[in-house]
Amino acid sequence: MKILVLNGPNLNLLGLREPDIYGSGTYAALEELIRAAAAEAEVEVEIFQSNHEGVLVDKIQQAYGVFDGIVINPAAYTHTSVAILDALKAVALPAVEVHISDVSKREAFRQISYAGLACCKTYMGLGFEGYRQAILHLKDLLGGKIS
Ligand code: DQA
């Protein structure tokens, strides 16, 4: 079972970036947690981050036939990108949305999630733990334990 974990713009600056909102953990620490979660779930994982919308779209397209599911934190593109939504719908891989912060309690412009419309589940406000939950959820979904 192969899972692609995609992270959008500015998540590479975790640790430095608004630590009151996103915590003090670095992007490297997030990658470590994701790898540990994948090992725990006994799935293969690839982690990819980009600050560029089209690069994320390319990566989603390239996931078709290669990965079994996608965990995605589109970051700011969550709230703007129909292109990422369309890419997720095009490949139709099971996808889970993650947000480190609880976007439901933040600004009005963060209340729409386009990518979320193509995701079967969303974890938000759990910090890095949301990625672990997302991987475990995809594992259960792909393994037929849940529907
Ligand atoms: C985020 C929430 C988004 O609104 C924001 O633009 C981000 C990070 C999160 O993980 O909480 O960059 O996706």
Residues whose N, C-alpha, C, O or C-beta is under 5 A from the ligand:
A	BS01	DQA	P9 A75 A76 V98 H99 I100 S101 R110
